[in-house]
Amino acid sequence: MKSQRFVRATLAWIILALAFPLVVKAQGRRGSEESRLLRDAAALESRGDYERAEMVLRRLLDIDPSSTGGVFALERVFRAQGKPEKILPVVDVFIDTNSSASGVRYVKL
């Protein structure tokens, strides 16, 4: 009985130890991809190329609909274009994906 528990616990630790680097690596890729896309969009926005900035940010939100940075940046681009109402469907998708997140809810006000 004790030996079975020990074997199970040991196997669980081995599995966790093997899986952990893969999870960290995947999260790092996602985070770096998000950062790169946000930087690209910011550069386009600063040059006044709002259409291409919007395309980059929409691609980011397709990859990660829970990107708060993506939502806020896209709202800023829409506001600069004089079309702030275009953010509302994006906020709805974000809220559906992240029901507990509160910051983006204020964009809808």
N, C-alpha and C positions, 0 to 999 in steps of 0.2 A: 504494500500500500504506500509506504513512505518512498520506496524506490520509484514507483510509478509517478508520484507527484514530483519527485526530483527530476525525473527524465522529462516530464511535460514542461516543467519550469525551465529546464535547461534548453529544450527545443524552442520554447517561446523566446527566450533571450537570444538564441542564435538567429532565429528568423528576424527579430527586431534589429539585431546588429547588422545583418546583411541588407535589410530593406532600408534602413535609415539613410545611408549615403545616396541611394537612388532617389528618395523623396526630397532630400535637400538639394540635390542637383537639379531635379525637375522644377522645384520652386525657384531656384536661382535663375534658371532659364526664363521662366515666366516673368519674374521681376525685372530682369535685365531687358527683356523684350518690351515690357511696359515702359520702362524708363527711356529706352531708345525711341519708341514711338512718340512718347510725350515730348521728348527733346526735338524730334523732327517736326512735330506739329507746332511747337513753340517758335521754332525758327521760321517756319512758313508764316505763322501768324504775325510775327514781328516785321516781316517783309510786306504784310498786307495781302498775302495770298491765302485768303480765307477759304476758298473752295478746296484747295489742296489740303489745307490744315484740317478741314472738316472730313475729307476722305481718310486721312491718316487716323484721326480720332475715331471715326466710325469703324475702321479696321481694328483698332485697339479694342473697342467695345464689343466687336464681334468675337474677338479672341477671349476677352475677359469682361463680361457684362457687369462685373462687380467692381470695376476700376473707378473709384471715386475721383481720382485725378483726371481720368478721361472724361467723366461727366462734367466736372467743373470747367475743364478746358474747352469742351465742346459748347457749353453754355456761354462762355466768354466769346467764342468765335461767332456764335449765332447773334449775340448782343452787338458785336462789332458790325455784323451784316445788317443790323436793324430788324432781325427776325427772331426775337427771344422766345416766341411761342413754339418754335421748332424743337425746343429742348423737352417739351412736355412728354411726348411719347417715349423718349429716351429715359426720362426720370421714371416713368411708369414701369418700364422693363427693369430698371435698376431696383426699384422697390419690390417688384415681384421676385427678383432674384435674392435680394437682401432685405427681408422684411424687418430685421432688427436695426438696420443702419438708419441713423437719424439726420446726419448732416445734409445729405442730398435732398431730403424732403423739403428743406427750406427753399431750394431752387424752384420748387413748384409754386410757392407762394408768390 
